[in-house]
Amino acid sequence: MESPHRIATSPSGRVAVADPRRHAVHLFAPDGALQHSIVGIDEPLGCAFDPFGALFVGDGASGAVRRYGGDGAPLGELRPDVPFARPGELAWDAGAELLFVVDSGRGAIGAYTAEGLALFELAAPTAEGGAWAFPTGLAVAPGGDRLYAVDHDGASVRIYDGAGVWQASFGGYGADPGELTRPQGVAVDPSGRVYVADAFQGRLQVFGPSGAHLGYAGDFGDAPEQLRLPSDATFDPYHRLLVTSYRTAAVQIYDVDGQSVTPPGAEASP
């Protein structure tokens, strides 16, 4: 890998990593072994697996969202009535069977069927008065009752219910605990804790389900276990936290609470 950016895991533990500089998405086994790469994508960004192992990939250059089989074979392209501009992040809601597309270029986050039919968009909260500054991340909480959406330029995270109705926001620009500088991706663990990757701070901030600041995960630096420009995070079926470190061209794996299980053939997480 040269530029690991977005990351997604399948129900079976497969890992997809978007590598924009290589114009590829790399597919790994749960133990970290490279299986194959989907190449020839202009600017691969967001990616998400459906429950059957098919992979959706957003192309930031062309605006396309394409679907690939488990072997990397192309299966088609989503063609909504309003075209995507820059699908920077994707997230699959298994319970509702919906694909959420974070369209950074259009300043919108929408819910779609697997065939590309637009259903609804996450509206900007009227209490804050304003549209998205530059949305970059989205995570669906276990059970699908909450959605966490990252507004990069707004340095905040917005909480929505499963139907896309705004509930609250947290964050705000700064470097103090609970404040964000350049938030990118977001992940939610099985207990509902929220992990926000801050590319500028070089770490993840950890929040409770309602946005209360709990602490940090990861450290800034160039050492093998550290993060430099973390841009996305996700949890796999083994309860491991996977974080892309763009500048060190690596994916860091963490056991955040001692509950992770090491996949067969893999080394234990730090």
Secondary structure as the mmCIF struct_conf table of DSSP 4:
data_model
#
loop_
_struct_conf.conf_type_id
_struct_conf.id
_struct_conf.beg_label_comp_id
_struct_conf.beg_label_asym_id
_struct_conf.beg_label_seq_id
_struct_conf.end_label_comp_id
_struct_conf.end_label_asym_id
_struct_conf.end_label_seq_id
STRN STRN1 ILE A 7 THR A 9
TURN_TY1_P TURN_TY1_P1 PRO A 11 SER A 12
STRN STRN2 VAL A 15 ASP A 19
HELX_RH_3T_P HELX_RH_3T_P1 PRO A 20 ARG A 22
TURN_TY1_P TURN_TY1_P2 HIS A 23 HIS A 23
STRN STRN3 ALA A 24 PHE A 28
TURN_TY1_P TURN_TY1_P3 PRO A 30 ASP A 31
BEND BEND1 GLY A 32 GLY A 32
STRN STRN4 LEU A 34 VAL A 39
BEND BEND2 ASP A 42 GLU A 43
STRN STRN5 PRO A 44 PHE A 49
TURN_TY1_P TURN_TY1_P4 PRO A 51 PHE A 52
BEND BEND3 GLY A 53 GLY A 53
STRN STRN6 LEU A 55 ASP A 59
TURN_TY1_P TURN_TY1_P5 GLY A 60 SER A 62
STRN STRN7 VAL A 65 TYR A 68
TURN_TY1_P TURN_TY1_P6 GLY A 70 ASP A 71
BEND BEND4 GLY A 72 GLY A 72
STRN STRN8 PRO A 74 LEU A 78
BEND BEND5 ASP A 81 VAL A 82
BEND BEND6 ALA A 85 ALA A 85
STRN STRN9 PRO A 87 ASP A 93
TURN_TY1_P TURN_TY1_P7 ALA A 94 GLU A 97
STRN STRN10 LEU A 98 ASP A 103
TURN_TY1_P TURN_TY1_P8 SER A 104 GLY A 107
STRN STRN11 ALA A 108 TYR A 112
TURN_TY1_P TURN_TY1_P9 ALA A 114 GLU A 115
STRN STRN12 ALA A 118 GLU A 121
HELX_LH_PP_P HELX_LH_PP_P1 ALA A 123 PRO A 125
TURN_TY1_P TURN_TY1_P10 THR A 126 GLU A 128
BEND BEND7 GLY A 130 GLY A 130
BEND BEND8 ALA A 133 ALA A 133
STRN STRN13 PRO A 135 VAL A 140
HELX_LH_PP_P HELX_LH_PP_P2 ALA A 141 ALA A 141
TURN_TY1_P TURN_TY1_P11 PRO A 142 GLY A 143
BEND BEND9 GLY A 144 ASP A 145
STRN STRN14 ARG A 146 ASP A 151
TURN_TY1_P TURN_TY1_P12 HIS A 152 ALA A 155
STRN STRN15 SER A 156 ASP A 161
TURN_TY1_P TURN_TY1_P13 GLY A 162 ALA A 163
BEND BEND10 GLY A 164 GLY A 164
STRN STRN16 TRP A 166 GLY A 171
STRN STRN17 TYR A 173 TYR A 173
BEND BEND11 GLY A 174 ASP A 176
TURN_TY1_P TURN_TY1_P14 PRO A 177 GLY A 178
STRN STRN18 LEU A 180 LEU A 180
BEND BEND12 THR A 181 ARG A 182
STRN STRN19 PRO A 183 VAL A 188
TURN_TY1_P TURN_TY1_P15 PRO A 190 SER A 191
STRN STRN20 VAL A 194 ASP A 198
TURN_TY1_P TURN_TY1_P16 ALA A 199 GLY A 202
STRN STRN21 ARG A 203 PHE A 207
TURN_TY1_P TURN_TY1_P17 PRO A 209 SER A 210
BEND BEND13 GLY A 211 GLY A 211
STRN STRN22 HIS A 213 ALA A 217
BEND BEND14 GLY A 218 GLY A 218
STRN STRN23 PHE A 220 PHE A 220
BEND BEND15 GLY A 221 ALA A 223
TURN_TY1_P TURN_TY1_P18 PRO A 224 GLU A 225
BEND BEND16 GLN A 226 GLN A 226
STRN STRN24 LEU A 227 LEU A 227
BEND BEND17 ARG A 228 LEU A 229
STRN STRN25 PRO A 230 PHE A 235
TURN_TY1_P TURN_TY1_P19 PRO A 237 TYR A 238
BEND BEND18 HIS A 239 HIS A 239
STRN STRN26 LEU A 241 SER A 245
TURN_TY1_P TURN_TY1_P20 TYR A 246 ALA A 249
STRN STRN27 ALA A 250 TYR A 254
BEND BEND19 VAL A 256 GLY A 258
HELX_LH_PP_P HELX_LH_PP_P3 THR A 262 PRO A 263
TURN_TY1_P TURN_TY1_P21 PRO A 264 GLY A 265
HELX_LH_PP_P HELX_LH_PP_P4 ALA A 266 SER A 269
#
